[in-house]
Amino acid sequence: MLSIKKIIFVSFTLFVAGCANIPISTMLEFRSFDEAKFVQLDPNHLLTKIHLDKPAEIKPEKTWLTLGVSSAQEERSFKYNLEVISEKTLPAESGWLSDIPSRTEYILGLSPKAIKEFTQLQDFMKSASPTGFDLHVSTGFKESESELNTVTMSIFLKLYANEDYFTLFDRAALDIEK
């Protein structure tokens, strides 16, 4: 029989998971992701997918993948330019709880220069004995005819050619800084 503490813990976990923009599956994916897996990545297969509600559009030249690496000796940050591989419009969808407006899907990959620099980072990680790393995807937005105060977007990451994208965050409303 379940104890009250276990029921409260499971309820709290489900509540947090239901409210979060970062899915539990992503947390579980990265739970076992370590330096050895990182250095085995093929940077040619590292892809980012962004879904951005219309009318907002990304600024490709302001779209970056940033990796921070920590070791006992130092902390370093690496910033890689992402290039648009494809862009398409996704139609609006009617959902059970809410509707999703039409949006633009961008598929981005590392630029040739970024691939070279990413490989250098992998070499650094082999010799530096990293203690941790973090990953960020950032983008700027094109000027819009209508003033946008917030945008809703999702970001997905693909690490391996034979695997699907996993969600970094889903349908997050973000304030636009002016």
KEPAVO-245889 format. One record per residue: chain; residue number from 1; z, y, x of N, C-alpha, C in turn; residue in three letters. Coordinates in steps of 0.1 Angstrom, whole numbers. Example, Ala and Ser with C-alpha at 12.3 -4.5 7.8 and 13.67 -1.06 7.14 Angstrom:
2
["A",1,[78,-57,132],[78,-45,123],[78,-33,132],"ALA"]
["A",2,[71,-22,128],[71,-11,137],[79,0,129],"SER"]
***
This chain:
178
["A",1,[0,-12,8],[0,0,0],[0,12,9],"MET"]
["A",2,[-8,22,5],[-9,35,12],[4,43,11],"LEU"]
["A",3,[8,49,22],[20,58,22],[15,72,18],"SER"]
["A",4,[24,80,13],[21,93,9],[15,101,21],"ILE"]
["A",5,[21,99,33],[16,106,45],[1,103,47],"LYS"]
["A",6,[-3,90,46],[-17,86,48],[-26,93,37],"LYS"]
["A",7,[-21,93,25],[-29,99,14],[-31,114,17],"ILE"]
["A",8,[-20,121,21],[-21,135,24],[-31,137,35],"ILE"]
["A",9,[-30,129,46],[-38,131,57],[-53,129,54],"PHE"]
["A",10,[-56,118,46],[-70,115,42],[-75,127,33],"VAL"]
["A",11,[-67,131,24],[-71,142,15],[-73,155,23],"SER"]
["A",12,[-65,158,32],[-67,170,41],[-80,169,49],"PHE"]
["A",13,[-82,157,54],[-94,155,62],[-107,157,54],"THR"]
["A",14,[-107,151,42],[-118,153,33],[-120,167,29],"LEU"]
["A",15,[-109,174,26],[-109,188,23],[-116,197,34],"PHE"]
["A",16,[-111,195,46],[-116,202,58],[-131,198,60],"VAL"]
["A",17,[-134,186,59],[-148,182,61],[-157,188,50],"ALA"]
["A",18,[-152,189,38],[-160,194,27],[-163,209,28],"GLY"]
["A",19,[-153,216,35],[-155,230,36],[-162,235,49],"CYS"]
["A",20,[-163,226,58],[-168,229,71],[-183,230,71],"ALA"]
["A",21,[-189,238,80],[-204,239,82],[-208,229,92],"ASN"]
["A",22,[-199,223,100],[-202,213,110],[-198,200,105],"ILE"]
["A",23,[-208,191,103],[-205,178,97],[-197,169,106],"PRO"]
["A",24,[-190,160,100],[-181,151,107],[-190,142,116],"ILE"]
["A",25,[-202,138,111],[-212,130,119],[-215,136,132],"SER"]
["A",26,[-216,150,132],[-219,157,145],[-207,156,154],"THR"]
["A",27,[-195,157,148],[-183,156,157],[-182,142,163],"MET"]
["A",28,[-185,132,155],[-184,118,160],[-195,116,170],"LEU"]
["A",29,[-207,122,168],[-218,120,178],[-214,125,192],"GLU"]
["A",30,[-207,137,192],[-203,143,205],[-190,138,210],"PHE"]
["A",31,[-183,130,202],[-170,124,207],[-173,115,219],"ARG"]
["A",32,[-184,108,218],[-187,98,229],[-197,104,239],"SER"]
["A",33,[-202,116,237],[-212,122,246],[-205,127,258],"PHE"]
["A",34,[-209,122,270],[-202,126,282],[-213,130,293],"ASP"]
["A",35,[-208,133,305],[-216,138,315],[-227,128,319],"GLU"]
["A",36,[-224,115,319],[-234,105,322],[-245,105,312],"ALA"]
["A",37,[-242,107,300],[-253,107,290],[-261,120,291],"LYS"]
["A",38,[-254,131,295],[-261,144,297],[-271,143,308],"PHE"]
["A",39,[-267,138,319],[-276,138,331],[-288,128,328],"VAL"]
["A",40,[-287,119,318],[-298,110,315],[-308,116,305],"GLN"]
["A",41,[-305,128,299],[-314,134,290],[-327,138,296],"LEU"]
["A",42,[-338,136,289],[-351,141,293],[-353,155,287],"ASP"]
["A",43,[-353,166,295],[-354,179,289],[-367,181,281],"PRO"]
["A",44,[-377,173,283],[-389,174,275],[-387,170,261],"ASN"]
["A",45,[-377,162,258],[-374,157,245],[-363,164,238],"HIS"]
["A",46,[-357,174,244],[-346,182,239],[-352,192,229],"LEU"]
["A",47,[-350,191,216],[-355,200,206],[-345,206,198],"LEU"]
["A",48,[-347,218,193],[-339,225,184],[-347,228,171],"THR"]
["A",49,[-341,225,160],[-347,229,147],[-339,239,140],"LYS"]
["A",50,[-345,250,136],[-337,260,128],[-343,262,115],"ILE"]
["A",51,[-335,261,104],[-339,265,91],[-333,278,88],"HIS"]
["A",52,[-341,288,84],[-337,301,81],[-342,306,68],"LEU"]
["A",53,[-333,309,58],[-337,314,45],[-346,326,46],"ASP"]
["A",54,[-356,327,38],[-365,338,38],[-358,350,31],"LYS"]
["A",55,[-361,362,35],[-372,367,42],[-369,368,57],"PRO"]
["A",56,[-358,364,62],[-354,365,76],[-363,357,85],"ALA"]
["A",57,[-366,361,97],[-374,354,107],[-367,356,120],"GLU"]
["A",58,[-368,345,128],[-362,346,142],[-371,354,151],"ILE"]
["A",59,[-366,358,162],[-373,365,173],[-374,354,184],"LYS"]
["A",60,[-385,347,186],[-386,337,195],[-382,341,209],"PRO"]
["A",61,[-385,353,214],[-382,357,227],[-366,359,229],"GLU"]
["A",62,[-359,359,218],[-345,361,218],[-337,348,214],"LYS"]
["A",63,[-344,337,215],[-338,324,211],[-335,316,224],"THR"]
["A",64,[-323,312,225],[-318,306,238],[-309,293,235],"TRP"]
["A",65,[-309,284,244],[-300,273,245],[-291,276,256],"LEU"]
["A",66,[-278,277,254],[-269,280,265],[-259,269,267],"THR"]
["A",67,[-257,265,279],[-248,254,282],[-237,259,292],"LEU"]
["A",68,[-225,257,289],[-214,260,298],[-209,247,304],"GLY"]
["A",69,[-207,247,317],[-202,236,325],[-189,239,332],"VAL"]
["A",70,[-179,231,331],[-166,234,338],[-164,222,347],"SER"]
["A",71,[-159,226,359],[-155,216,369],[-141,221,375],"SER"]
["A",72,[-135,213,383],[-122,217,389],[-124,229,398],"ALA"]
["A",73,[-136,231,403],[-139,242,412],[-143,255,405],"GLN"]
["A",74,[-151,253,395],[-158,265,389],[-162,263,374],"GLU"]
["A",75,[-165,274,368],[-172,273,355],[-185,280,356],"GLU"]
["A",76,[-196,274,351],[-209,280,352],[-215,280,338],"ARG"]
["A",77,[-224,290,335],[-231,291,323],[-246,291,326],"SER"]
["A",78,[-254,284,318],[-268,282,320],[-275,286,307],"PHE"]
["A",79,[-285,295,308],[-292,300,296],[-307,296,297],"LYS"]
["A",80,[-312,289,287],[-326,284,287],[-333,290,275],"TYR"]
["A",81,[-345,296,278],[-354,301,268],[-360,290,260],"ASN"]
["A",82,[-360,291,247],[-366,281,238],[-379,287,233],"LEU"]
["A",83,[-390,279,232],[-403,283,227],[-406,276,214],"GLU"]
["A",84,[-412,283,205],[-416,278,192],[-427,268,194],"VAL"]
["A",85,[-425,255,190],[-435,245,190],[-442,245,177],"ILE"]
["A",86,[-435,246,166],[-441,247,153],[-433,255,143],"SER"]
["A",87,[-439,260,133],[-433,269,123],[-439,265,109],"GLU"]
["A",88,[-431,263,99],[-437,261,86],[-427,265,75],"LYS"]
["A",89,[-432,267,64],[-424,272,52],[-420,259,44],"THR"]
["A",90,[-407,259,42],[-401,248,33],[-399,254,19],"LEU"]
["A",91,[-403,247,9],[-402,252,-5],[-388,252,-10],"PRO"]
["A",92,[-385,260,-20],[-372,261,-26],[-369,247,-32],"ALA"]
["A",93,[-356,244,-32],[-351,231,-38],[-340,234,-48],"GLU"]
["A",94,[-341,226,-59],[-330,226,-69],[-320,216,-65],"SER"]
["A",95,[-307,220,-64],[-297,210,-60],[-287,208,-71],"GLY"]
["A",96,[-279,198,-69],[-269,194,-80],[-258,205,-80],"TRP"]
["A",97,[-254,210,-69],[-243,220,-69],[-249,234,-67],"LEU"]
["A",98,[-260,236,-60],[-266,249,-58],[-280,247,-54],"SER"]
["A",99,[-288,258,-56],[-302,258,-53],[-303,263,-38],"ASP"]
["A",100,[-314,258,-32],[-317,263,-18],[-330,271,-19],"ILE"]
["A",101,[-330,283,-15],[-342,291,-15],[-352,286,-5],"PRO"]
["A",102,[-365,292,-6],[-375,288,4],[-370,293,17],"SER"]
["A",103,[-374,286,28],[-369,289,41],[-380,286,51],"ARG"]
["A",104,[-378,291,63],[-388,288,74],[-381,278,83],"THR"]
["A",105,[-389,267,87],[-384,258,97],[-391,260,110],"GLU"]
["A",106,[-383,262,120],[-388,264,134],[-384,252,142],"TYR"]
["A",107,[-394,246,149],[-391,236,159],[-393,242,173],"ILE"]
["A",108,[-382,242,181],[-383,248,194],[-380,238,205],"LEU"]
["A",109,[-386,240,217],[-383,232,228],[-381,241,240],"GLY"]
["A",110,[-376,235,251],[-374,243,263],[-388,247,269],"LEU"]
["A",111,[-388,259,274],[-400,264,281],[-402,256,294],"SER"]
["A",112,[-414,256,300],[-416,249,313],[-406,254,324],"PRO"]
["A",113,[-403,267,325],[-393,272,334],[-379,267,331],"LYS"]
["A",114,[-376,266,318],[-363,261,314],[-361,246,317],"ALA"]
["A",115,[-372,239,315],[-371,224,319],[-368,222,333],"ILE"]
["A",116,[-374,230,342],[-371,230,356],[-356,233,359],"LYS"]
["A",117,[-352,244,353],[-338,248,354],[-328,238,349],"GLU"]
["A",118,[-332,232,337],[-323,222,331],[-321,210,340],"PHE"]
["A",119,[-332,206,347],[-331,195,356],[-322,198,368],"THR"]
["A",120,[-322,211,372],[-313,215,383],[-299,215,378],"GLN"]
["A",121,[-296,218,366],[-283,217,360],[-278,202,360],"LEU"]
["A",122,[-287,193,356],[-284,179,357],[-280,174,371],"GLN"]
["A",123,[-287,179,381],[-284,176,395],[-270,181,398],"ASP"]
["A",124,[-268,194,394],[-255,200,397],[-243,191,390],"PHE"]
["A",125,[-246,187,378],[-235,179,371],[-233,166,378],"MET"]
["A",126,[-243,160,384],[-241,147,392],[-232,149,403],"LYS"]
["A",127,[-232,161,410],[-224,163,422],[-211,171,419],"SER"]
["A",128,[-210,178,408],[-198,186,406],[-187,180,399],"ALA"]
["A",129,[-188,168,394],[-178,161,386],[-172,170,375],"SER"]
["A",130,[-181,173,366],[-177,183,355],[-165,177,347],"PRO"]
["A",131,[-157,186,342],[-146,182,333],[-149,185,319],"THR"]
["A",132,[-159,193,316],[-163,196,303],[-175,205,302],"GLY"]
["A",133,[-181,205,290],[-193,214,288],[-194,218,273],"PHE"]
["A",134,[-200,229,271],[-202,233,257],[-217,237,256],"ASP"]
["A",135,[-221,238,243],[-235,241,240],[-236,251,229],"LEU"]
["A",136,[-245,261,230],[-247,271,220],[-262,273,218],"HIS"]
["A",137,[-266,276,206],[-280,280,203],[-278,294,197],"VAL"]
["A",138,[-286,303,203],[-285,317,197],[-299,322,195],"SER"]
["A",139,[-300,331,185],[-313,337,183],[-311,352,178],"THR"]
["A",140,[-322,359,179],[-322,373,173],[-331,372,161],"GLY"]
["A",141,[-331,382,153],[-339,383,141],[-349,394,141],"PHE"]
["A",142,[-361,392,136],[-371,403,135],[-366,413,125],"LYS"]
["A",143,[-370,425,127],[-368,436,117],[-374,432,103],"GLU"]
["A",144,[-367,434,93],[-372,430,79],[-374,443,71],"SER"]
["A",145,[-384,442,62],[-386,453,53],[-374,456,44],"GLU"]
["A",146,[-367,446,40],[-355,448,32],[-343,446,42],"SER"]
["A",147,[-333,454,40],[-321,454,49],[-313,441,46],"GLU"]
["A",148,[-312,433,57],[-304,421,56],[-290,423,63],"LEU"]
["A",149,[-280,419,55],[-267,420,60],[-262,406,65],"ASN"]
["A",150,[-267,396,58],[-264,382,61],[-276,374,61],"THR"]
["A",151,[-276,363,68],[-287,353,68],[-280,339,66],"VAL"]
["A",152,[-287,330,60],[-282,317,59],[-291,308,67],"THR"]
["A",153,[-285,300,76],[-293,292,85],[-286,279,88],"MET"]
["A",154,[-295,269,92],[-290,256,97],[-296,254,111],"SER"]
["A",155,[-289,248,120],[-294,244,133],[-291,230,135],"ILE"]
["A",156,[-302,223,140],[-302,209,143],[-306,207,157],"PHE"]
["A",157,[-302,196,163],[-305,193,177],[-310,179,179],"LEU"]
["A",158,[-320,177,187],[-325,164,190],[-324,162,205],"LYS"]
["A",159,[-317,151,209],[-314,149,223],[-324,138,229],"LEU"]
["A",160,[-328,129,220],[-336,118,225],[-349,116,217],"TYR"]
["A",161,[-360,113,223],[-372,111,216],[-372,101,204],"ALA"]
["A",162,[-364,90,206],[-364,80,196],[-353,81,186],"ASN"]
["A",163,[-346,92,186],[-335,95,176],[-338,107,168],"GLU"]
["A",164,[-332,108,157],[-334,119,147],[-325,131,151],"ASP"]
["A",165,[-328,142,145],[-320,154,147],[-306,152,141],"TYR"]
["A",166,[-296,158,147],[-283,158,141],[-279,173,139],"PHE"]
["A",167,[-270,175,130],[-267,189,125],[-256,195,134],"THR"]
["A",168,[-259,207,139],[-249,215,146],[-241,223,135],"LEU"]
["A",169,[-248,230,126],[-242,235,114],[-252,236,103],"PHE"]
["A",170,[-247,236,91],[-256,234,80],[-253,245,69],"ASP"]
["A",171,[-264,253,66],[-263,263,56],[-252,273,58],"ARG"]
["A",172,[-250,278,70],[-240,287,73],[-245,301,70],"ALA"]
["A",173,[-237,309,63],[-240,323,61],[-234,331,72],"ALA"]
["A",174,[-243,339,79],[-239,346,91],[-242,361,89],"LEU"]
["A",175,[-232,369,93],[-234,384,93],[-243,388,104],"ASP"]
["A",176,[-251,398,101],[-261,403,111],[-254,415,117],"ILE"]
["A",177,[-254,415,130],[-248,427,137],[-260,437,139],"GLU"]
["A",178,[-257,449,137],[-267,460,139],[-265,467,152],"LYS"]
***
